[in-house]
Amino acid sequence: MTLDTVKNAEQTPDTSLPWAELGLKPDEYERITAILGRRPTGAELAMYSVMWSEHCSYKSSKVHLRQFGEKAPESTAMLVGIGENAGVVDVGQGYAVTFKVESHNHPSYIEPYQGAATGVGGIVRDILAMGARPVAVMDPLRFGDPHEADTKRVAHGVVAGIGGYGNCLGLPNIGGEVVFDACYQGNPLVNALCVGVMKHEDIHLAKASGPGNKVILYGARTGGDGIGGVSVLASETFESTGPTKRPAVQVGDPFQEKLLIECTLEIFREKLVVGIQDLGGAGLSCATSELASAGTGGMRIELDTVPLRDATLSPEEILMSESQERMCAVVEPHNVDRFLEICEKWDVIATVIGEVTDGDRLEIYWHGEQIVDVPPRTVAHEGPVYERPYARPEWQDALQGDDAGKLPRPATGAELRDALLRLVGSPNQASKSWITDQYDRYVLGNTVLAQPEDSGMVRIDEETNLGVAVATDGNGRYAKLDPYAGAQLALAEAYRNVAATGARPLAVSDCLNFGSPEDPAVMWQFAEATRGLADACQVLGTPVTGGNVSLYNQTGQTAIHPTPVVAVLGVIDDVTRRTPMAFAEEGQLIYLLGETREEFGGSAWSQVDHGHLGGLPPKVDLEQEKLLAEILISGSRDGMIDAAHDLSDGGLAQALVESCLKGGKGARVVVPEGQDAFVTLFSESAGRAIVSVPRSEELRFTDMCRARGLAATRIGVVDGEVLDVQGQFSVPLAELRQAHEAAIPALLG
């Protein structure tokens, strides 16, 4: 086969190219020819196809994502926002923290172990590329029906991949979620988050500036794995015929990544780079075009110098490969020798593959022949932008009208007791320790809180005890009922979870998981969720620093529930004053904070006892969430509360069980006078938490709540080895523990 050079492309305008097979639409291919003034070469077509894919270009979501910038609240903490590898916030004492959550959904269905493992590896490199040392990871997961055999295949592989890669890297996995629902049967959601720490002066950006500066590719050799990973897998709908397309899934090597991390951090310490980019989705196509686009605009690459694992790879395959554990750096000529020395010390392959030019083109050569000559911005940042049609689905009214209030309820104490045991033993409310015990949560020695706490927390300064807390949340059932409110409830819960541990929420990253954007109903869900999240961030004062959109999450014509996953990061001045969730001291008083209403739409109870989804989700009161957070943070800082736990899925009943079991202490609880026991226990009203208060602090705590206008109801006392709802039922902790901890091993073990 003759090499398709730029000169040949100019001379053979009628040559047909496989643009449709690479995921491009007719008008997109026409636009490429208009940009170039000729047909593209095969290598150029490969680059445009992966960089203009949904996963890389956000072409269906850009018009809605702009709200995160337009509505962004003023924030003195924001140092780097949307557009870079990850957002960066100031947490004080000269420290900056970078964090981001991304998806690796489709690869994790095809090849669960490698899909999940490389999801962890990719997000870690995003954090590393900002100049930070990665310090923790988290994984929000969604699987299908737990009783289906294929769910076990996917869940086992994903959990093993996350644990295998993260544990080998030596990074603690401090939180996340595990949710089961039939809507994710053919399309699990594997989202990965990483947190990194650096000093302000160590922030690095992805740009190639300075003509004459060298472009160095370092890390693993380039292979045939992951070719077309973003365009083939993450930018189209799965068919219902089962796992296929395995070659498009990347293969990870955590030991190589560990070397890459330490090598890169030493390079940063010696200030040897002027720009850096990790190689993730779209591989070299992304790294070269984005670096050139964000810099002076010119770059020349000698593609045949790229170290390969497979010598038979074509130029197009090298450009599209998503082989893992690779980085691309821009280095001044006088620093190149030292850069290469450090790489050799860490046994990391490093090769000068090109240089920055004073032109405005990205030029790529193969054995002396020019195969790419493009304006880099048109590849990296000026792809298609679609205003997809969207419309509220016809079935939405009927869904919301199918109110959960009509469902038969437990009425007697015995029935309430049975409902509680069914709830805490259901797949979504049961203990996930069978999963999280496969992750190392305490490696590095700075983990302060980890699963099943409300948020993960790590110490970032061993002298001052400065720390950060992170929580991820998202309820696809709520979002299916009302995408606008569902996104706000996800943010509110993550915000509340961070505050419950005593940390002050600062910023947001999100992973927006939806079905096909070509379906107007799905696009309406996306538009509403994005609008809801942007509006809520504005009120709460938590800017979106970055994140990810994952579309085409559906099997055939069946889309997943709209699932906006929201991560909130907060700062705590002294991690020794953190608030855990466990009831630990007998005699402490239990207070319920916030108002309880009759709200059961999308609730855990309606799912567990009736398999029902309908009605409206709980109402969102963002000002109430801010007030609750202030109380929780102040109470933690001033020593007024010893335990706190937010109320969300499963309501008060679930929260009491979790706090009792975590601390090994029972509780005597009363239903407040005039309230219905079922509503009190199982309602999922937002803006609520339970706290345990030392008797010596009760007056000070209640005075604070009263002065600030937050409802605080004393509902019980920490006591004994039984959860006793007085006048209704009691359950020994041993029986609760059996129900809570046996479910997941029975399903997946």
C-alpha positions in Angstrom: 0.0 0.0 0.0 1.4 3.4 -1.0 1.8 5.9 1.8 -0.9 8.6 1.7 1.1 11.8 1.8 -0.1 15.4 1.7 1.3 15.7 -1.8 -0.6 12.6 -2.9 -3.8 13.9 -1.3 -3.6 17.1 -3.3 -3.1 15.1 -6.5 -5.8 12.5 -6.0 -8.9 14.4 -4.9 -11.3 11.6 -5.9 -9.8 8.9 -3.7 -12.5 7.5 -1.4 -11.7 7.3 2.3 -13.5 5.4 5.1 -14.7 8.5 6.9 -18.1 6.9 7.8 -16.5 3.8 9.3 -14.5 6.1 11.5 -17.6 7.7 12.9 -17.7 10.9 10.8 -20.9 12.3 9.3 -21.1 13.5 5.7 -21.2 17.2 6.6 -18.2 16.7 9.0 -16.1 15.1 6.2 -17.0 18.0 3.9 -16.0 20.5 6.6 -12.6 18.8 6.9 -12.0 19.1 3.1 -13.0 22.7 3.3 -10.6 23.4 6.2 -7.7 21.7 4.3 -8.7 22.9 0.8 -8.2 19.3 -0.3 -9.1 15.8 0.8 -7.4 14.6 4.0 -4.7 12.1 4.1 -5.4 8.8 5.9 -3.4 10.1 8.9 -5.3 13.4 8.9 -8.6 11.6 8.7 -7.6 9.4 11.6 -6.8 12.5 13.7 -10.0 14.4 12.9 -12.2 11.3 13.4 -11.0 10.7 16.9 -10.7 14.3 17.9 -14.1 15.1 16.5 -15.7 12.1 18.3 -18.4 12.8 20.9 -16.1 11.8 23.7 -13.3 14.2 22.7 -15.1 17.2 21.2 -18.3 17.4 23.3 -20.0 18.4 20.0 -23.5 17.6 21.3 -23.0 19.0 24.8 -20.9 22.2 24.3 -23.9 24.5 23.9 -25.2 23.4 27.3 -21.9 23.1 29.2 -21.3 26.8 28.5 -23.6 27.5 31.4 -21.0 26.3 33.9 -18.9 29.3 32.8 -21.7 31.8 32.3 -23.3 31.1 35.6 -20.1 30.4 37.6 -20.2 31.9 41.1 -17.4 34.1 42.1 -14.7 32.1 43.8 -11.5 33.2 45.3 -10.4 29.6 45.5 -10.5 28.8 41.7 -7.0 28.8 40.2 -7.6 26.7 37.0 -11.0 26.1 35.6 -12.7 24.3 32.7 -10.5 23.6 29.6 -7.4 22.1 31.2 -6.7 18.5 32.1 -8.3 19.1 35.5 -9.5 22.0 37.7 -7.3 23.5 40.4 -8.5 25.2 43.6 -6.6 27.0 46.4 -7.0 25.3 49.8 -4.7 27.6 51.8 -1.2 27.5 53.2 0.2 27.7 49.7 -1.4 24.4 48.6 -3.4 23.8 45.6 -5.6 20.8 45.0 -6.6 19.4 41.6 -9.4 16.9 41.1 -11.6 15.5 38.3 -14.0 12.8 37.6 -14.3 11.0 34.2 -16.0 8.0 32.7 -14.7 4.7 31.3 -18.1 3.2 30.8 -18.1 1.4 27.4 -14.7 -0.2 27.7 -15.7 -1.5 31.1 -18.6 -3.5 29.7 -16.5 -4.9 26.8 -13.4 -5.8 29.0 -14.3 -5.1 32.6 -10.9 -5.5 34.2 -8.9 -3.5 31.7 -11.7 -1.0 31.1 -11.8 -0.1 34.8 -8.1 -0.3 35.4 -7.3 2.1 32.6 -10.0 4.4 33.7 -8.1 4.8 37.0 -4.8 5.1 35.1 -6.2 7.8 32.8 -7.6 10.0 35.5 -4.4 9.7 37.5 -2.4 11.0 34.5 -4.8 13.9 34.1 -4.0 14.9 37.7 -0.3 14.3 37.2 -0.3 16.5 34.1 -1.4 19.5 36.2 1.8 19.3 38.2 0.3 17.5 41.2 1.2 14.4 43.1 -1.9 12.1 43.0 -3.0 11.3 46.6 -6.3 9.5 46.4 -8.8 8.0 44.0 -12.6 7.3 44.1 -15.0 5.3 42.0 -18.7 5.9 41.5 -20.0 2.6 39.9 -23.4 1.6 38.4 -24.1 -2.0 37.5 -27.2 -3.8 36.2 -29.6 -6.1 37.9 -27.5 -7.9 40.6 -29.4 -11.1 40.0 -28.3 -11.3 36.4 -25.3 -13.5 35.6 -23.7 -10.9 33.4 -23.8 -8.4 36.3 -21.5 -10.6 38.2 -19.1 -10.8 35.2 -19.0 -7.0 34.9 -18.9 -6.2 38.6 -16.2 -8.8 39.4 -14.0 -7.5 36.6 -14.5 -3.8 37.3 -13.8 -4.1 41.0 -10.7 -6.2 40.4 -9.5 -3.8 37.8 -9.9 -0.8 40.1 -8.3 -2.5 43.0 -5.5 -4.1 40.9 -4.5 -0.9 39.3 -5.0 1.5 42.2 -3.5 -0.8 44.8 -0.4 -1.3 42.6 0.0 2.5 42.2 -0.1 2.9 45.9 -3.1 5.3 45.9 -5.8 5.0 48.6 -9.4 4.5 47.3 -11.3 6.6 49.8 -14.9 6.7 48.5 -17.4 6.4 45.7 -20.7 4.6 45.3 -22.0 1.3 44.1 -25.6 1.2 42.6 -27.5 -1.6 41.0 -30.3 -1.0 38.5 -31.6 -2.9 35.5 -31.3 0.2 33.4 -27.5 -0.3 33.5 -27.6 -3.9 32.5 -25.9 -3.6 29.1 -24.2 -0.3 29.9 -22.5 -0.1 33.3 -21.1 3.2 34.5 -17.5 3.2 35.7 -16.6 6.7 36.7 -13.2 7.4 38.2 -12.0 10.4 40.3 -8.5 11.4 41.3 -7.3 14.1 43.7 -3.8 15.6 43.6 -1.9 18.1 45.7 0.8 20.7 44.7 2.1 24.1 45.7 0.7 27.1 43.7 3.9 27.6 41.9 3.9 24.0 40.6 0.8 24.2 38.4 1.5 23.1 34.8 -0.6 23.6 31.7 -1.0 21.8 28.4 0.6 24.2 25.9 3.5 24.0 23.4 5.1 27.4 23.3 8.6 28.6 22.3 9.8 27.8 18.7 12.7 25.4 18.8 11.6 23.7 22.0 11.6 19.9 21.8 8.6 17.6 22.0 9.4 14.5 24.0 7.2 11.4 24.2 7.9 9.3 27.3 6.5 6.3 29.1 5.3 3.0 27.6 5.8 2.0 24.0 2.9 2.5 21.6 0.9 -0.6 20.7 -2.2 -1.7 19.0 -4.4 -1.6 22.0 -7.0 1.1 22.4 -7.1 2.0 18.7 -10.3 4.0 18.2 -11.2 3.6 21.8 -12.9 6.9 22.1 -14.5 7.0 18.6 -15.5 3.3 18.4 -16.6 2.7 22.0 -17.5 5.9 23.8 -19.2 7.7 20.9 -21.8 5.3 19.8 -24.6 3.1 21.1 -24.1 -0.5 22.0 -26.2 -3.1 20.3 -27.8 -5.7 22.4 -25.7 -8.6 21.0 -23.2 -8.5 23.9 -19.5 -7.7 24.3 -17.6 -7.0 21.1 -14.8 -4.7 20.0 -12.2 -5.9 22.5 -9.2 -4.5 20.5 -10.5 -1.0 21.2 -10.1 -1.4 25.0 -6.7 -0.2 26.3 -4.4 -2.5 28.4 -2.9 -1.0 31.5 0.4 -1.6 33.4 0.2 0.1 36.9 3.9 -0.6 37.6 4.8 1.4 34.5 2.5 4.1 35.6 4.0 4.3 39.0 7.4 4.8 37.4 5.9 7.4 35.1 4.4 9.3 38.1 7.7 9.4 40.1 9.7 10.3 37.0 7.3 13.1 36.1 7.3 14.6 39.6 11.1 14.7 39.6 11.0 16.4 36.2 8.6 18.9 37.7 10.8 19.5 40.7 13.7 20.5 38.4 11.4 22.7 36.3 12.3 21.0 33.0 9.1 21.4 31.1 7.2 24.4 29.6 4.1 22.3 28.7 2.8 18.8 29.3 -0.1 16.6 28.3 -1.0 13.0 29.2 -1.9 10.6 26.4 -5.4 9.3 27.1 -8.4 9.4 24.7 -7.2 9.9 21.1 -3.6 9.3 22.1 -1.0 11.2 20.1 -3.7 12.8 18.0 -4.9 14.6 21.1 -1.6 15.3 22.7 0.1 16.9 19.7 -2.9 18.9 18.5 -3.9 20.2 21.9 -0.4 21.2 22.9 0.1 23.0 19.6 -3.3 24.6 19.7 -2.9 26.0 23.2 0.7 27.2 22.5 2.2 29.2 19.6 0.4 27.0 17.1 3.2 25.3 15.2 4.7 21.8 15.7 6.6 19.3 13.6 6.5 15.6 14.6 8.6 12.8 13.2 6.2 10.0 13.7 8.6 7.2 12.8 10.6 8.0 15.9 7.8 6.9 18.2 8.8 3.8 20.2 6.5 0.9 19.2 5.5 -2.4 20.7 4.3 -3.6 17.3 6.5 -2.6 14.3 3.6 -3.4 11.9 1.5 -0.4 13.1 0.6 2.1 10.3 0.9 5.8 10.9 -2.8 6.1 11.3 -2.8 3.4 14.0 0.0 5.1 15.8 -1.9 8.4 15.9 -5.1 6.7 17.1 -3.6 4.3 19.6 -4.6 4.8 23.2 -1.9 2.7 24.7 -1.6 3.7 28.3 1.1 5.1 30.6 2.4 7.8 28.1 3.0 11.5 28.4 4.1 14.2 26.1 6.3 17.1 27.2 7.6 20.3 25.7 11.2 21.0 26.8 13.7 23.7 26.1 16.7 22.4 24.2 19.2 23.0 27.1 17.0 20.9 29.4 16.6 17.9 27.1 19.7 15.9 28.3 18.7 16.3 31.9 15.1 15.3 31.1 16.3 12.1 29.4 18.7 11.4 32.3 15.8 11.4 34.7 13.7 9.2 32.5 16.6 6.7 32.2 17.0 6.7 36.0 13.3 5.7 36.4 13.6 3.2 33.5 11.1 5.2 31.5 11.5 5.3 27.7 11.8 8.8 26.4 12.2 10.0 22.8 12.4 13.4 21.2 9.8 13.1 18.5 9.6 16.7 17.2 9.8 20.4 18.0 7.7 23.5 18.3 7.9 25.7 15.2 7.2 29.4 14.6 4.4 28.5 12.1 0.7 27.9 12.6 0.5 24.3 11.4 0.8 20.8 12.9 3.0 18.9 10.5 3.7 15.2 10.9 6.2 13.3 8.9 6.7 9.5 8.3 10.2 8.6 7.2 10.7 12.0 5.6 7.2 12.1 3.9 4.7 14.6 5.1 1.5 12.9 6.1 -0.2 15.6 8.2 -0.4 19.4 7.6 -3.3 20.8 9.5 -4.2 23.9 11.6 -4.1 22.4 15.1 -7.0 24.3 16.5 -9.3 22.8 13.9 -8.4 19.4 15.2 -8.4 20.1 18.9 -10.7 23.0 19.7 -12.8 23.9 16.7 -14.7 20.7 16.0 -18.4 20.5 15.2 -20.9 22.1 17.5 -24.4 20.7 17.4 -27.6 22.2 18.8 -29.4 18.9 19.0 -33.2 19.0 19.0 -34.6 18.2 22.4 -38.1 17.8 23.7 -39.7 16.8 27.0 -40.7 13.2 26.5 -44.4 12.3 26.1 -44.2 9.8 28.9 -42.8 12.3 31.5 -46.2 13.5 32.7 -47.5 9.9 33.2 -44.3 9.0 35.1 -44.5 12.0 37.4 -48.2 11.3 37.9 -47.6 7.8 39.1 -47.1 9.0 42.7 -45.4 6.7 45.2 -47.9 8.0 47.8 -50.5 5.5 46.6 -48.4 2.5 47.4 -49.4 0.3 50.4 -47.3 1.1 53.4 -46.3 -0.7 56.6 -48.6 0.4 59.3 -47.8 -1.7 62.4 -44.5 -1.9 64.3 -43.9 -5.4 63.1 -44.4 -4.3 59.5 -42.1 -1.3 59.9 -39.5 -3.6 61.4 -39.7 -6.0 58.4 -39.5 -3.0 56.0 -36.4 -1.8 57.7 -34.7 -5.2 57.4 -35.6 -5.5 53.7 -34.3 -2.0 53.1 -30.9 -2.4 54.7 -30.4 -5.8 53.2 -31.3 -4.6 49.6 -28.4 -4.4 47.1 -28.3 -0.6 47.0 -28.6 0.0 50.7 -26.6 -3.0 51.9 -22.9 -2.7 53.0 -20.5 -2.5 50.1 -17.6 -3.7 52.2 -17.2 -6.9 50.1 -16.3 -4.5 47.3 -14.4 -1.7 49.1 -12.3 -4.2 51.1 -10.6 -5.1 47.8 -9.3 -1.5 47.6 -6.4 -0.3 49.8 -7.9 2.7 51.6 -5.0 3.6 53.9 -1.8 3.4 51.8 0.4 6.5 52.1 -0.8 7.0 55.7 -2.8 10.2 55.2 -6.3 8.7 54.8 -8.5 10.2 57.6 -11.9 9.0 56.5 -12.8 6.4 53.9 -15.8 4.2 52.9 -18.5 4.0 54.2 -18.1 7.5 55.6 -20.1 10.4 54.1 -17.0 11.6 52.3 -13.4 10.5 51.9 -10.8 12.7 53.6 -7.0 12.9 53.3 -4.5 15.0 55.2 -2.3 17.0 52.8 0.0 18.6 55.3 1.4 16.5 58.2 2.5 19.5 60.3 -0.6 21.6 60.1 -3.1 18.8 59.5 -4.7 20.7 56.6 -6.9 18.3 54.6 -9.5 17.9 51.9 -12.7 15.9 51.7 -14.4 14.6 48.6 -17.8 13.0 48.0 -19.5 11.8 44.9 -23.2 11.3 44.5 -25.9 10.8 41.8 -29.4 9.3 41.9 -30.5 8.2 38.4 -34.0 7.4 39.7 -34.5 11.0 40.9 -33.1 12.3 37.6 -35.4 10.1 35.6 -38.4 11.7 37.4 -37.1 15.2 37.1 -33.6 15.8 35.5 -33.4 19.4 36.7 -34.1 18.5 40.3 -32.2 15.2 40.0 -29.0 17.0 39.2 -29.5 19.5 42.0 -30.2 16.7 44.4 -26.9 15.0 43.4 -25.0 18.2 44.0 -26.9 18.8 47.3 -26.1 15.4 48.6 -22.4 15.5 47.8 -22.2 19.1 49.3 -24.0 17.8 52.4 -21.7 14.8 52.7 -18.6 16.9 52.6 -20.1 19.3 55.2 -21.1 16.4 57.4 -17.4 15.5 58.0 -16.6 19.1 59.0 -15.1 20.3 55.7 -16.1 23.4 53.8 -17.3 22.7 50.2 -15.3 24.6 47.7 -15.7 23.3 44.1 -17.4 20.7 41.8 -16.4 18.2 39.2 -19.1 16.3 37.3 -19.5 13.2 35.1 -22.7 13.5 33.1 -23.8 10.0 32.0 -26.7 9.9 29.5 -28.1 8.0 26.5 -27.9 8.9 22.9 -27.9 12.7 22.1 -29.7 11.8 18.8 -32.8 11.1 20.9 -34.6 14.3 21.7 -35.9 12.9 25.0 -32.4 12.1 26.1 -31.1 15.5 25.0 -33.9 17.2 27.0 -32.8 15.2 30.0 -29.2 16.4 29.5 -30.2 20.0 28.9 -32.4 20.0 32.1 -29.8 18.3 34.2 -27.0 20.7 33.0 -29.2 23.7 33.7 -30.2 22.4 37.1 -26.5 21.8 38.1 -25.4 25.2 36.8 -28.2 27.0 38.7 -27.5 25.1 41.9 -23.7 25.7 41.8 -24.4 29.4 41.5 -26.5 29.4 44.7 -24.2 27.2 46.7 -21.1 29.1 45.5 -19.3 26.0 44.2 -18.0 26.5 40.7 -17.6 23.6 38.3 -13.9 23.2 37.7 -14.2 20.5 35.0 -15.4 17.0 34.4 -16.7 14.8 31.6 -19.7 14.0 29.5 -20.5 10.4 28.6 -23.2 10.0 26.0 -24.5 7.0 24.0 -25.0 5.0 27.2 -27.7 2.8 26.0 -28.2 -0.7 24.6 -30.2 -0.6 21.3 -33.0 1.8 21.9 -33.0 1.6 25.7 -31.1 4.4 27.5 -29.8 4.3 31.0 -31.5 6.6 33.6 -30.0 10.1 33.2 -27.2 9.9 35.7 -25.3 13.1 36.5 -22.6 12.1 39.0 -21.4 15.1 41.0 -18.2 15.3 43.0 -17.7 18.0 45.6 -14.4 18.9 47.1 -14.0 20.7 50.5 -11.2 21.9 52.7 -10.8 21.3 56.5 -8.2 23.3 58.4 -7.5 20.5 60.9 -8.3 16.9 60.1 -8.1 15.9 63.8 -11.4 17.8 64.2 -13.2 15.8 61.5 -16.7 14.3 62.2 -17.2 10.6 61.6 -20.5 9.0 61.1 -20.3 6.4 63.9 -22.2 6.6 67.1 -19.4 6.0 69.6 -20.4 7.3 73.0 -23.3 5.9 75.0 -25.5 8.6 76.5 -24.9 11.1 73.6 -28.1 12.8 72.3 -29.3 12.2 68.7 -30.7 15.2 66.9 -32.4 15.2 63.5 -31.6 18.4 61.6 -33.9 19.7 58.9 -37.6 19.3 58.0 -39.2 15.9 57.1 -42.0 15.9 54.6 -43.9 13.1 52.9 -41.6 12.5 49.9 -41.3 9.0 48.4 -40.9 9.6 44.7 -37.8 7.6 43.5 -37.2 6.5 47.1 -35.3 3.4 48.2 -38.4 2.1 50.0 -40.6 2.4 46.8 -38.0 0.4 44.9 -37.3 -2.3 47.5 -40.9 -3.0 48.6 -42.7 -2.3 45.3 -40.2 -2.1 42.4 -41.8 1.2 41.7 -40.5 4.4 40.0 -42.8 7.3 39.7 -43.9 10.6 41.2 -41.7 13.6 41.9 -38.3 13.4 43.7 -37.8 15.3 47.0 -37.9 19.1 46.8 -34.6 20.9 46.7 -34.0 23.9 49.0 -30.5 25.1 48.4 -30.6 27.8 51.0 -31.5 25.1 53.5 -28.6 23.0 52.3 -26.2 26.0 52.9 -27.6 26.5 56.4 -27.3 22.9 57.3 -23.7 22.8 56.0 -22.9 25.9 58.1 -24.3 24.2 61.2 -22.4 20.9 60.5 -19.1 22.7 59.9 -19.4 25.0 62.9 -20.5 22.1 65.2 -17.5 20.0 64.1 -15.0 22.9 64.4 -16.3 23.9 67.9 -16.5 20.4 69.3 -20.3 20.4 69.6 -21.0 17.2 67.7 -19.2 13.9 67.8 -20.9 12.2 64.9 -22.8 13.3 61.8 -24.5 11.4 58.9 -26.5 12.9 56.1 -30.0 11.6 55.2 -30.5 10.5 51.6 -31.4 7.1 50.2 -33.4 5.2 52.7 -34.0 8.2 54.9 -33.7 8.3 58.7 -34.0 4.5 59.0 -31.0 3.9 56.8 -28.9 6.6 58.4 -29.6 5.3 62.0 -28.6 1.8 61.0 -25.4 2.9 59.4 -24.3 5.1 62.3 -25.2 2.4 64.8 -23.4 -0.4 63.0 -20.3 1.8 62.3 -19.8 2.6 66.0 -21.2 -0.7 67.4 -23.6 1.3 69.5 -27.4 1.0 69.6 -29.9 3.8 69.8 -33.3 4.5 71.5 -35.3 6.7 69.2 -38.8 8.2 69.4 -41.0 9.3 66.6 -41.6 13.1 67.1 -45.1 13.8 68.4 -47.7 14.2 65.8 -45.6 12.6 63.1 -46.3 9.4 61.2 -43.7 6.7 62.0 -43.4 5.5 58.4 -42.9 9.0 57.1 -40.4 9.8 59.8 -38.3 6.6 59.1 -38.5 6.3 55.3 -39.0 9.7 53.8 -36.1 11.0 51.7 -36.6 14.7 52.2 -33.4 16.5 51.4 -31.5 19.0 53.5 -31.3 16.7 56.6 -28.7 15.0 58.8 -28.5 13.3 62.1 -25.9 14.2 64.7 -24.8 12.9 68.1 -24.3 15.7 70.7 -22.5 15.3 74.0 -24.9 16.2 76.8 -22.5 18.9 77.9 -22.8 20.6 74.5 -26.6 20.3 74.0 -27.5 23.8 75.1 -24.8 25.4 73.0 -25.7 23.3 70.0 -29.4 23.9 70.2 -28.9 27.6 70.8 -26.8 27.8 67.6 -29.5 26.0 65.5 -32.2 28.2 66.9 -30.2 31.4 66.3 -29.6 30.4 62.7 -33.1 29.1 62.1 -32.4 25.4 61.5 -35.0 22.9 62.7 -33.2 20.6 65.3 -35.3 17.9 66.8 -34.0 15.6 69.6 -35.1 12.1 68.6 -33.1 9.8 70.9 -30.0 8.7 72.7 -27.0 6.5 71.9 -27.5 3.4 74.1 -27.1 -0.4 74.2 -26.9 -2.9 71.4 -30.3 -2.5 69.9 -32.0 -0.1 67.6 -35.2 0.6 69.5 -37.9 2.8 67.8 -39.9 3.2 70.9 -43.6 2.3 70.7 -42.9 0.6 67.3 -40.2 -2.1 67.2 -36.6 -2.9 68.2 -33.9 -4.8 66.3 -30.6 -6.1 67.8 -27.5 -4.7 66.1 -26.4 -8.3 65.4 -29.6 -8.9 63.3 -29.1 -5.6 61.5 -25.5 -6.4 60.8 -26.4 -9.8 59.3 -29.0 -8.3 57.0 -26.7 -5.3 56.1 -23.5 -7.2 55.4 -24.7 -10.5 53.9 -26.5 -9.2 50.8 -23.6 -8.3 48.5 -21.4 -11.4 49.2 -24.5 -13.5 48.5 -25.1 -11.8 45.2 -21.5 -11.4 43.9 -19.3 -13.5 46.1 
